């Protein structure tokens, strides 16, 4: 049996070539297709960039079988996100058809002040996300209602999406129920409570500044509004759906289930099915109008309407153009383009990881990290880079955590500094990248493209900068005791 070819480490030029190709083609995609670039062109770019990586890998001794395994493994890591996306599509469809989303919008319009809407949206999402530990659950429940309220008030949807994401990731980052909040300290070698306490130093100032910025935007850009048009919007909702407080029971149950540590996918699936049941019970006229087959038996038509909302887009016909555009969405099929984007991104990331590109670039960067600030900057940059390359926030936490753990110990830095860096960048930059699982999810759930909201997700933008500032000033960069440092190095060497 012939010996397998020797696998060579990529040169720095080889490591950078697929990235340069990716950046160049993505720029071309945006230039040629504009806002439609995420509906096919970017997917092709990611696959072609993966092809460049495959050629380099084969030149360096990797077989197609090796590379295929890397691709399949990478895509398999995103399957949880893909399943949740499908369920969220169904949840949006049934929650609109059942009047749940219209009810949240209706009550929100009566309660929320336009001037203070932006900071209040961030605070509401932060509270829900802290309670649930899930930015995705927050965006796909409270978030879509806030987008609806902003549409009715004629507010900027990009800013609104930014407030939702800032609030959702504030809670996701600090909640002990969050998966990334548990993953980061496990990878870095510290405990959960120490990790959360240390993150407060960067997260609280970031959120405080973000809220001030949202307040300023609201004070200087939002006018009193057209009350006549707002009344027309409310009338359109009330004329198309039965609005009642008990329609808020399914969202409340989903939030309680997630707080009780029911996994996100079954909790959301139960919420979607409850939405369908509520549609049959409380929105029979809306369901029959949606099905539009008068020859069918009423019971059969109601069941068919629920079934349709689970898999295909709900088409609203309320007599109000803005409301129709807002509510015409949902169904599993609405998420297929986003899933295509994620799979393409994970294919590219799988090839890059398999041929050693990620380690090569990180090793190169580490040579310039002479100071503590340089090390922090390198860690944050690596997390962000892996979010861009691999398209998955979990990979952006695990790989840098493994790569830099020993270096933090050698420099006598407490592992909680590393775990904080992993979240300050790995968790928070993920929704800012269109083909990352988080960025793709947020854009699909909220209906606002990533490139529009990313400039207004102030928490996500400010937090890494504050972390870098702390690194270079040494503020809150706690050191290990000499005995602790020796034990940490010995443990890592033994591993």
N, C-alpha and C positions, 0 to 999 in steps of 0.2 A: 504494500500500500504506500503511495507516494507521500512524502512529508508535506504537511500543510505549509503554505508560504509564510515567511517571517513578516510579521506585521510591524511596520515602521511608524514612528510618531510623526505627525504632520509637521512640516516647517511652519514658521510664523506666516510666511506668505501664503502657503496652502491653507492655513487656518483662516486667514482674513479674506481669501478669494471668494468663498461662498457668501460671506457677509456683504462684501462689496457688491457682488452680483445681486443679492437680495435687495439691498438699499437702492441700487440703480434702477432695478425693474419696478420696485414699489413706487419710486418717484415717477417713473414713466406711466405706471398704472393710474396714479392719481391725476396726472396731467391729461391723459387720454380719456379717462372714464369719470373723473370727478367723484361725486358722492356715490356713484354706482360701482366704485372699484371693489367694494367688499362683496359684491354679488357675482363673483366669478373671476374677474381679473386677478385679484390678490391671491386667490387659491391657486391659480396657474403659476403665478410668480413663486409661491412657496414650493410647489412641486418641482419647478425648473431649478430653483436654488438647491433643493435636495438632490437633484440630478448631478449638479456640479460637485456636491459633496460625495456622491456615490463614485464618480469618476476618480476623484482624489483618493478615496478609500481603496478602490481597486488597484490604483497605481502603487499604493503603500502596502499591498499584500492582503487586503481583506477580500474575501469571496462574496459573491452575491448573497449566499446563504447567511453569512455573518451580518451583512448589512440589512437583509430582510428581517432577521431576528431583532435587530435593534429598532427597526421601524415598527414592527408588530408590538414589541414591548412598550415603546413610547406611546403608541396609539392606545394600547390597553390601559395605560395610566389615566387616559382621559375618558374612559368609558363611564365612570361615575358621573362626570360632568355632563356627558352626552345624555345619559338616562334622565338626569334631573332636568335638563333642557327640554326634553320631550314632555315630561310631566308638567313642567311650568307652562308649556304651550297649551296643554289641555286645561290646566287650571285657569289661565287667562280667558280661554274660550268660555268655559262654563261659568266663571265668575262674572263675565259680562252678560251672558245670556240670562243668568239667574237674578240679575239686578244688584249683585254684591258690589261690583266696582261702581256702577252708577250711584248706588246709595252712599258709598264712601265719598264720592265726588260731591254729591248733593249736600251732605252734611258738612263736608269740608268747606264748601263755598259759603255756607251760612256762618261758619265759625272763624275761619282764618282771615286775618287782615292782610290785604295785598302788600302793604308797606313792609310788614314784618314776616312775610311769607317765606322768604329765603332762609333766614336764620332759624325760624320755627321748623321748617322742613328738615333741616340738618339735625336739630335737637330731637325731633320726633323719631327720625330714623336711628339716631344714636341710642336712644332709650330702647327701642324695639330690638336693635341688633345686640345691645348689651344683654338683654334678657334672653335672646335666642341663640346668640353666638354665631349667627349666620347673616352675612351681608347679602347672600343670594335670596334667602327667604324674605329679608326686609325689602329688597328691591322689587321682588315679584309679588309682594302683597301691598304694603303701605306705599311703595314707590310708584306703582302704576296709578294709584289713586291720586297721589300728589301731582303726577304729570297731568292727569285729567283736570285737577283743580287749576293748575297753571295755565292749561289751554283755555279754560273758561274765563279766567281773569286776564287773558291775553298777555301773560308773562313770558319771559324768555325761557324756552324749554331746555336750552343748553345749560343755562345757569341752574335751572331747577334740577336737572339730572346731576349736575356737579354737587349740589347740596345733598341730594339723596345718597350719592356715592361717598361723600365725605362723612356723613353721619353713619352710614351703614358700615364703613370700614373702621370708623372710630370704635364702634361697639365690637365688631368682629375681632379687632386687634387686642382689645382689653378684656373680652369676656372669657372666663375660664371654660365656657362651653364650646369655644371655637376650636376647630381642628388645627388651624395654623398656630394658634396660641399655645397649643399643647405640643405641636410638632417642633417648633423652633427651640424651646429649651431642651427637649429630648435630644435633638441633633447636636446642640452646643455643649451639653453636659451640665445643665443647671436645673433647678426645680421650677415648677409652674408659678408659684406665688412670688418668688424672687424675680422671675422674669417679668411678670405683670407690674410689680412695683417699680422696676427699673424702667419700663416703657413709659410710665407716667411722665417722666422727665422730658421726653420728646413729644409725646402724644397730646398732653394737656395744653402746652403752649401752642402747638400747631392748630388744635381745634379752637382755641380762644381767638387766635388771629383770623382763622377762617370765618368764625361767626361775625367778627367785626367787619370783615370784608363783605360778607353777605348782607349785613345790615346797611353798610354804606351803599352797596349796589341798589338795595331796595329803596333807600331814602332818596337817592339821586336819579333813579331811572324809572321808578314806578309812579304813575300818576293816579289820580283818584279813580279813573276807570269809568266805563260807560255802564251805568246801572241798568239802563233799558236793555242793553245787549245781554247783561248778566241775567236779568230776569227771563229773557228769551231762552237762554241756555238752561236755566232751571226748569222752565216750562216744558222744554223739549225732553228733558230727562223724566220729569213727572208724567208727561203724556205718553211716553214709550215704555216705562217700567213702573211697577208698583214699588214705591219707596217705603221701607219699614225698618225699624231698628233691629228687628230679629234677623235681618239679612246679614248683619255683622257677626252672627254666631260662627259661621265657618272660618273667617279670618282669625277670630279669637281662639277657636279650637286649634287651628294650625300653630299659632304662636305658643299656646300652652303645651302642645305635643312636643314642639322643638325644645322648649324650656325643660320638659320632662325627659329630654335626651332621646326622644324618638328620632331615628335617622331622618334626614331631610327628605329623601325621595319618598318613602312611605307616607310621611306626614303630608307632603304636598299632594300625593296621589289621593289620599283620603279627602283632602280639601277639594280637589278637582271633582271627585265623585259626589261629595256633599253639595258642591255647586250645581252639578247636574240635577241632583234630587230636588234642590230648592227651586231650580228653574221649572221643573215639572209641577211642583206644588204651588208656587207663588207667581210665576210669570207665564201662565198658559197662553195668553194672547200673544205675547212676544215670541214664544216658541213656535206656535202655529204660523205666525207671520214669517218667521225665519225658514221654516220647512216649506211653506207655500205650496202645499199639495192638498187642496180641499177635498179631494176624492178619498183620502185616507181616513180610516177610523181615528177618532180623536186620540185615543190611548196610544195607538201605533204611531201617530204623528208626533206626540209628545216624546215618546221613547226615541224616535228617529232624530228629533231635534237635539236631545241630550247627546246622542251618539255622534251627531255631526259636529257639535261644539267641541267634543274631545279630540277630533282628528283634523278638522278643517277650519278655515277662517270664518269667524262670525261677521256677517255683513249687516251693519246697522242702517236703519232707515227711519230716522227720527224727525226729519224735516229741518234739521239744523246741520249745515255742511261741516262745520268744525267738529261737532259732536259725532257725526257719522265717521269722519276720518279718525277720530280718537278711538272709537269703539269698534271699528272694523278691523279686527285682529284676532289672534289666538289660534288654538288648534295645534296638534303636533306637527302638522305639515309646515306651519309657519317657522319652525325652528330648523328645518332641514338645511337651509343655506348656511346658518350659523354652524351647524354640525360639520358641514363640508369644509368650512374655514378652519375649524378646530382640528379635524383629521389631517388636513393639508399641513397645518402648522406643526402638528406632532410628528408627521412624517419627516419634515425638515429637521426638527429638534432631535429625533431619534438618530438620524444619520450623523448629525454634528456631534452628538455625545458618543456614538459608537466609534467614530474615527479619531477621537481624542482632541477635537477642536476646542471644546470647553476648557479642558485642563491646560491645553497649550496656551490659550489666551490668558487664563487666570495666572499661570506660572509666570508669564511675561509681565503682567501687571504687578505681581507681587515683588518683582525685582526693584521696582521704584517706590515701594511702600516702606521707606526708611523710618518714618516717625509713626506715632500712634494715629495721628490724623491721616497719614497716608494709608495705614492699614484699614482704618474705618472707611475711607474713601474707596479703596480697592474692593472691600467687601460689599459695600453698597453698589458700586459699579458692576461688580460681577453678578449680583442678584438681579439688577436691572437688565444686564446683558443677557442673562439666561432666560429672563421673562420674555425678552425679545426673540431670542434664538429658539428656545425650546417651547415657548408658548404655554407654560404651565407654572403656576405659583409654587406648587409643592416641590418641583424640581429646582426652582430658584431658591428654595430654602435648604433643601437637603444637600445639594452638591456644594454650594459655598460653605455650608456648615461643616461638611467633611473636610473641605480643602483648607479652611482657615483655622480650624479648631486648634491644631498643634501650634500654629504661629501665634495665636493669642496666648496660649499657655507659655510658650518660650519667652514672650515679652512680659510675662507676669500680669497679664490682664485677666480679670475675672470672666468666666464664661458667660455671665449674664450680659456683658458688653457685646459679645458675639451674637447671642440670641436676640438682643434688641436690634442690632444692625440687620439681622436676617428679616425681621418683621418690618423695620422702618423702610426697607426697600423691596424685599421679596414679596411681602403681602401687599404693600401700598401701591407699588407701580404696576401690578398685574392688571387692574381695570383700565389703565391708560393705554394699553397696547391692543389695537383692534383685533389681532389674530390670537391673542392670549385667551385661554378659556374664560377668564374673568371678564376681559374687555368685550369679547364676543357675547357673553351672557348678558352683561349690563346693557349693551346696545340693543340686543334682541328684546329683553324684558321691558326696557323703558321706551323703546322706539326712537331713541336719539343716537345718531352715529357717534362712535368713540372720538373721532377727531373734532367734533363740535363741543362735547362736554369736558374733554380732558383739561382744557385751560381753566375750568371753573371748579375742578375737584381740588380745592385749595388745601385741604388736609393732606391729601396724597402727594401734592407737590411740595408743601412746606416741610413735612416731617423728615424726609431724607436730608434736606438742607440743614435743619437744626441738628440732626445727628452728626453731620459732617463738622459743623461748628463745634460741637462738644468734643469731637475727636481731636481737632487741632488745638483747642484750648485746654483739653484735659478735664473739663468740667464733667462730673459724674462718671468719669472713666475709672471705676474702682479697680484697685489692684488686688492680686492674690498675696496672701502672706507667703513668706519664703518656704515654709513647710508645705503649704497648699500647692505652691507652684511645682515643687519637686514631685509631689504625689501625682499631680495632674500630668506631668511629662512622663513619669514612669508608667502611668496607666495607659497613656496613648502609645508609648513604645511597645508595651505588652500586647496591646490590641493590634 
